[in-house]
Amino acid sequence: MGEFEIDTQPRSISIANSVHHILLLLFTHSFRFWKTKTWFCIPFVVGGIFELIGYASRIYGHYNPNTRGPFLIQIMLILLAPILFTASVYMFLSRIITATDCASSSIIQPRSLTTIFVGSDIFCFLVQLVGAGVLANATTKSKSNLGNGIIFVGLGAQIIIFGLFIVVALVFHVRVRGLQAQRMVLRNWTWERYLITLYAASGIITVRNVFRVVEYAMGDGDYLLNTEWPMYVFDAVPMIIVMGVCREWYVGKMDFAAKGSQDVELMAGQTQRGGQTTSQI
């Protein structure tokens, strides 16, 4: 079989706009993370770094068409960054459930929720990493198809798992709304606003994942993988919007009890009762 070459260069330099916006948002996330020590957002900050380096490598490849390194970097980092965003989304729901003190209203307890969904996220990350590695080093059409297929499976699994996660969030949301009039802790902070931002981020990431599934299902050499604007519109821009929406998640410590009987640190997932601190992940 003859040597197979993957087209490694972007069609235009318009992607530079993405780097500019990602850089600004990454600075905002990094500053807020440093200021509030919001540990569950570490994957989000790392994902932003992946996006920045990935698109910077894409631009570098535009000006250096004979180098394969930038292609290897951008295909992996741009593909994998949203999985890191998703990990923070999963952990944020766990923190919201803990902060409302309504864990009994969730069909999965906060600690188990984090374990199940972040564990599944790691699985999807590893599958797509393997697929990206196969694709980036492909020298034959069959190897390229294999890489596309592995990435397709990882993306498909991520969409299914994300769908189950949204069901968990919606069930919790509906149940807790019925308790709001009865429980002071629910009236002392805008917990629904954070759930809405979580839904927004989840929906945008899902749209991006569906685009990627279609892209890799079509295979190498088809329109989506060989045209710049779809990647910009359905991957770069959505991830920039997600970074913008989620910058509000760095809220620090919240004291919900009127008399200090219950202090909930949303970001650290800690609840204080009777002078004792219990960690809830």
Order of alpha helices (4+ residues) and beta strands (2+ residues): alpha-alpha-alpha-alpha-alpha-alpha-alpha-alpha-alpha-beta-beta-beta-beta
